[in-house]
Amino acid sequence: MTTTVGLAVALTAAALLLRGAIQGSLTREVDGTARQGAREVAALADANRLPKPPNPVPVVAGTLTVQVLGASGRIVAVSPTADRLVPLLPPAQAAAAARSGRAILMDGRPLGIPYLMRVVAVPANGGEIVLSAAAYTQVRDTMTTLTRALLVGTPLLLLLLAGATWLVVGSTLRPISALRRGAQVITATGVTRELPVPEARDEVRGLAITLNDMLTRLDAAQQRQRRLVSDTAHELRSPIASIRAQLEVALDHPEQQDWPQTAQDVLADTLRLASLAEDLLVLARLDEHQVRPAAGKPVDLAALVTAEAERSAGGRVPVTARTAGPCVVTGEAEGLRRLLRNLIDNAMRYAKSGVEVAARREDEEVVLTVSDDGPGIPAADRERAFDRFVRLDDARSRDETQTGGAGLGLAIVRAIARTHGGSAYLEGGTPGLRAVVRLPANGAAALPSSPPADAEPRAGAGLGHLPPSRMQSPQNAGPEPDETR
C-alpha cells in the first residue's frame, strides 16, 4: 500500500512536470516567432521604410498580426489581417510590455480574431511601438490532448507499476515467509530442522544459509550440553552409590565393620565428588572467560615449569624441567599453573621411568611440552582425548588398580589454553606421549585455538578412545587428577 501511494505521488509529480515543461517550450516558441516578426517590422520603422497606408506591413509569417503604434498611440501601420482602428493593446500597456519584454496572452475574439494569441511589444525609433500577435490555438490544443493522455495514461502506468512491484516484492518476500514459517515450526516443536533455502542466488539465500549454519551450531551446542549433563550425572552416580552402599552396610552390621577403613573409603569417594565438582566449576568459568576474556598479567612459564617440577619431586617417577631463558606470556598465573599441573599429573600416572617438562620461545609463541615414556595414544584418538568426560574405554566402574580420571583434565587444559589465545594438542613421543601447549608470547597477537597443520600428529587428527592401558576409571583414595588418556 505504501509503495503504491509513493508511486502515485511520483507519477503525478512527473506528469505535472512533463506538462509544464512541454507547455513552456511551446509557449516560448510562439513568443519567439511573434518577437522575431516585431523586430523585423521595427527595423523597417527605424530605417523609415514602412509602407504608407493603405499598403500593409510585410510580415515573415502569415499567421502574425502586426500593428505599429505611433508616439501618440494611434495605429500608423498594420499587417494585412490586423485591425486599423483598435490596437491589440492599449498604448500604456503596450509601452509597459515593450519595456519589460514580456508576452501577454489574450483572447482575440473581441478584436475580431477568432483564437487565443500571444502579444509582444518591441520599441522602435521615434517613440513608435510594434505590436505582434501569434496564434496560441495550436499550443492550447496540444496541451489539451497531452492533458487527456496524462489523465488516462498515468493511472494505467500506476496500475502496471503497482502490479509489477507486487510481483517482484512478492517473489522476494515469499522465501522470507518460508523462513518465518520454518522458524515457527522449530519454536513450536523444539526440534531443530533445516530452514528452506531459495533457489535464487540472492541475499535471501545467503540469509537462509547463515541461519541454517547458526541452527546447526546451536543444535550441536545443545547436544554437547545434554551429553555433559548425562555424563556428569553418570560420574556423580558411581561415588554416591558407593558411599550409600558402604554406609548402609556399616549401619546394618556395625559390630562387624572396620570403621577406620570405612571412613577412609567414604572419604575417598567424597574427595572424588569434590574433585569432580571443582573441575566442573573450573570449566564453567573457563567457558565464561572465552565469551568475556579477563585481562591478564605477564607470567613466566619457565618459572612455573621449574616450580611445578619441584612440587612433583618425590612422586612415582622423577620430573625433569628444561627451560631456555624466560618464556613470558600474558594470562592468569593460577590458570596456567593448573594447566601445567594437570599435564604433569597425567604424565606421571602413565610414565614408566620419568617425565620431562620443557618451555621454550619460538618466534612469537611460547611452547610448553610435557613428555612421558609410558604407553602412547594412537594418532586417530588424540583429539578426542580433549573432549569432556572422554575415557578411551567403556569402563566407568572404579577400581583401586585402575588409574583413569573423570575425563576432564585435558578438557581443562585446552580450555585454559584457548582463554589465553593459544592451542593444546597431543603428539607421539619416542616413546610415549607428548602434550604440547602453544601460547602467544607477551605482546604477541593471539593465535588460533586449533592445532597447527604443519606437524603430522596435528593434521586434523580426531581423538578417539584411548587404549585401556592408558585410560581407566580410578579408585585412588584422596583427590585425583582430572584427566586420563
C-alpha positions, 0 to 999 in steps of 0.5 A: 500500500505504501509503495503504491501511494509513493508511486502515485505521488511520483507519477503525478509529480512527473506528469505535472512536470512533463506538462509544464515543461512541454507547455513552456517550450511551446509557449516560448516558441510562439513568443519567439516567432511573434518577437522575431516578426516585431523586430523585423517590422521595427527595423523597417520603422527605424530605417523609415521604410514602412509602407504608407497606408493603405499598403500593409506591413510585410510580415515573415509569417502569415499567421502574425498580426502586426500593428505599429503604434505611433508616439501618440498611440494611434495605429500608423501601420498594420499587417494585412489581417490586423485591425486599423482602428483598435490596437491589440493593446492599449498604448500604456500597456503596450509601452509597459510590455515593450519595456519589460519584454514580456508576452501577454496572452489574450483572447482575440475574439473581441478584436475580431480574431477568432483564437487565443494569441500571444502579444509582444511589444518591441520599441522602435525609433521615434517613440513608435511601438510594434505590436505582434500577435501569434496564434496560441490555438495550436499550443492550447490544443496540444496541451489539451490532448497531452492533458487527456493522455496524462489523465488516462495514461498515468493511472494505467502506468500506476496500475502496471507499476503497482502490479509489477512491484507486487510481483517482484516484492512478492517473489522476494518476500515469499522465501522470507515467509518460508523462513518465518514459517520454518522458524515457527515450526522449530519454536513450536516443536523444539526440534531443530530442522533445516530452514528452506533455502531459495533457489535464487542466488540472492541475499535471501539465500545467503540469509537462509544459509547463515541461519541454517549454519547458526541452527546447526551450531546451536543444535550441536551446542545443545547436544554437547550440553545434554551429553555433559549433563548425562555424563556428569550425572553418570560420574556423580552416580558411581561415588554416591552409590558407593558411599550409600552402599558402604554406609548402609552396610556399616549401619546394618552390621556395625559390630562387624565393620572396620570403621577406620577403613570405612571412613577412609573409603567414604572419604575417598569417594567424597574427595572424588565428588569434590574433585569432580565438582571443582573441575566442573566449576573450573570449566564453567568459568573457563567457558565464561572467560572465552565469551568475556576474556579477563585481562591478564598479567605477564607470567613466566612459564619457565618459572612455573615449569621449574616450580611445578617440577619441584612440587612433583619431586618425590612422586612415582617417577622423577620430573625433569624441567628444561627451560631456555631463558624466560618464556613470558606470556600474558594470562592468569598465573593460577590458570596456567599453573593448573594447566601445567599441573594437570599435564604433569599429573597425567604424565606421571600416572602413565610414565614408566621411568620419568617425565620431562617438562620443557618451555621454550620461545619460538618466534612469537609463541611460547611452547610448553611440552610435557613428555612421558615414556609410558604407553602412547595414544594412537594418532586417530584418538588424540583429539578426542582425548580433549573432549569432556568426560572422554575415557578411551574405554567403556569402563566407568566402574572404579577400581583401586588398580585402575588409574583413569580420571573423570575425563576432564583434565585435558578438557581443562587444559585446552580450555585454559589454553584457548582463554589465553589465545593459544592451542593444546594438542597431543603428539607421539613421543619416542616413546610415549606421549607428548602434550604440547601447549602453544601460547602467544608470547607477551605482546604477541597477537593471539593465535588460533585455538586449533592445532597447527597443520604443519606437524603430522600428529596435528593434521586434523587428527580426531581423538578417539578412545584411548587404549585401556592401558592408558585410560581407566576409571580410578579408585585412588583414595584422596583427590585425583587428577582430572584427566586420563588418556 
